[in-house]
Amino acid sequence: MSMHQAPIELYYWPTPNGWKITIMLEECRLPYVVKSIDIGAGDQFKPEFLEISPNNKIPAIVDPAGPWGAPISIFESGAILQYLGRKMNLFYPSNDERKRVEVDQWLFWQVGGLGPMAGQTHHFRLYAPEKVPYAIERYTNEVNRLYGVMNRRLEDRDYLAGDYSIADMACVGWVRGYERQGQNIDDFPNVKRWLETMLERPGVQRGFAVNKADREKRDIAKDKDAQAILFGQKAR
């Protein structure tokens, strides 16, 4: 990588998915600039953002120094993590297919399982205008199951894929919210140890700190206007 590379543009709001990318950028010491996308105000629906992220979700990046020297835009947090891992040859094995598959399967486990299930748990426990006991129980139990999977995985290793990787970065922002998900972290001692280790990493700490005040300023659980923007979206 050129020492004079133009900074990566990060389209971001401080959420568990956004933190994945700030943590990776900080761990890689890559220069970046934050383009704040206030999801509670509807910034994610602006045409200029949809050009970069057609799914109207954060995070997304634009790398001015993309493949063949041309800019590239990328949406979906898992795809961004893989791209940055390949670009920097860090935290994502480049020359060992077995190790790369180990990372991929736990990254996809987070993207397809832990994140969506924890997100639904947050929704029904914290944001839903009416409490639906069946939904609360269903998603709280599923997150509990996933924590059990993770706890067993971490019985004999420090990190999900053996060495510290983008799979761990993908999970930490979600696991940090275990209380919001109705979980007792003491029931999962290996996950607790892993979480404590993760939260001690300076790169993780710096990643969580990016635009922290924005999250504190807008409490979506109490902001009915933001909820109207975020929830119940259709193809309009």
N, C-alpha and C positions, 0 to 999 in steps of 0.2 A: 504494500500500500504506500502511495506517495505520502510524504510527510506534509504535503501542502494540499491534500485532498479537500475539496469543498465539503462543508458539513452536510451530513444527512438531515433532511427535513423530517421531523417526527410529528405526525398529526395525532394528537393525544388528549386524553382526559385521565385523571388519576383514578383508575379502576383496576381490578385484578388483571384484566387483559392489557390495559395500557402499561402497567408495571412490568409485565414480561419484557417489554422492549426497552424501557428505560434501564432496567437491570442489565440486560445484555449489552446495551451501548456503554453503560458505565463499566461493566466488567471488561469490555474490550478496549476501553479508553478511546472510543471513536468520537470524533467531533460531531456534534449534532445541535440543531436548533429546534426548539419546541414551537409548533403551531397549535395553539390551544383550540380545541373543538369542544365548545360547551354543549354537551349532549342534553342538558336540561333546558337549554334555550333553543334547541333545534338546529345548531350549526351543522350537524351531520347530514342535513337534507339540502344544504346549499349546492348548487350545480357544480361549483369548482371542487368541492370535496367529493362529490359523486363521481367525478372524472377519475379520481384516484382510488376511491373506495366505493364501488357500485353497490355494495351491500349496506351502505349507510351506517357503518359501524367503525369505531376506533379499535385498535390503532391502525395506522397506515404510514408508510414511509415513501419518500422520494430520495433516491440515491443519485446525485449528479454524476458520480463516477461509477456507473453501472457497467454491465458486460460490454466489451468492445468499446469502452470509453463513452458510451451513450447513457443518458439518464434513464432510470427505471423506477416505476412506481409499483408498490406491492401492498396488498391488503391481506388480511387474515394473519393473526399473530403467530400461528405455527409456521406459516410460510415465511414470514419475516425472520423468525428465529433461525430457520434453516438457511435462509439466504445469508444472513449475517455470519452464521457459523462457517459457511463455505467461504465467504469473502475473506474472513479474518483467519480461517483455519484455527479457530478456537472454540472449545466447548462443544464441538460436533466433529466426531472422527472423520477424517478425510480419506484415509488409506487403509482402513480396516473395516470390511463390510460387516463382520459380526458385531463389532462395537457400535457401528453406525445404526444397525438394526435395533440394538438394545436401546439406544437413545430414541429412535423413531417410534418404537412401540409405546414407550412411556410418554412421549410427547403427544402421540395420537390418543392415548388413554386420557390425558388431560383435556385435550381439545374436544374429544367426542364424549367424554364421560364426566370427569370431575368438574370442569367448568360449567357445562350446561346444567348438570344436576344441582350443583351448589347455587347457581344463579336462580333456578326455579325455587330452591329452598328459601333463598333471600326474598324472592318475590312474595311467596305465599305466607312466609312468617312475618315479613316486615312491611310490605307495600300494598298487598291486596286490600281493596276497600272493604271486603268482607272476609272474615276468617272461614276458610274451608277446611274443616278438620281432616277430611280424607286426603286432600292435596298436601297439607302440612305433613301428615304422617308418611305419605308415600315418598315425598322428596327428602324429608329428614332421614328416613330409614335408608334410602338409597345412598345418600351421602355417608351415612354410617357404614354401610357395606363397603363403599369405596375407600374410606379411611382404613377399614380392616384389610383390604387388599394391599394398600400402601404400607400398612404396618407389617404385614407378613413379608413384603418385598424387602423392607429395610432391616429385617432381622439380622442379616449377615453381610450388610454392606452399608457404607456411609451415605451413599447417594443412589438415586433410583436406577441409574445405568452403570453403577460401579464408580466411575469417576464423575466429578462435578460436571454438569452439562446443561444444555438448554432445556432438558426435561425438568430439571429441578427449578430452573428459573420460571418455567411455565406454571408450576404448581404452587409456588410459595405464596403468591398473592391471594390465592384462594384459600389455602390452608390457614393462613394467618387469621382469616375470618371465621374460625371454627365455632366461636360462641354464637355468632349470628346464624349459624347453621344448626344450632341446637346440639352441638357435640361437646363431650367432655374429653379434652385432649389427654387427660390422665388414663383414659381407657386405651390409649394407643401410644405406649411408651416409646416405641421406635420412631413414630411420626413426631412425637414431642421432641425427642433428641435431635432429629433431623431439622425440625423447625428452628430450634434454638441455635443450631449450627449455622443455618442459613441466615438467620437474623443478625448473626455476629459478623457476617461478611461486609466489609466496607462498601463493596460494589452494590450489594443488595440494599444497604442502608441509603446510599446515594440515590438509587433507583426509586425507592419508596418516597424520597423527599421531594422529587420533582413536582412542582406546582401543588404541593400538599395543601396550601391555603385554599386553592380552588375547591377541593373536596370538602373542606371544613366550612366554606362559605355557603355551599349549596347542599342542604340536607334534603335529599330526594324523598326520604321517608315522610317529611313534613311539607314538601313543596308540591301542592296539587297541580300547579301549572306544568311543572317539570314531569310529573307522572302522566299527565295527559299527552305530553309529547312522546314520552318513552314507551308507554304501554298501550297495547291495543292497536298497534300499527297494522295497516293493511297495504295493499298494492297501490294505493292512491298516489 
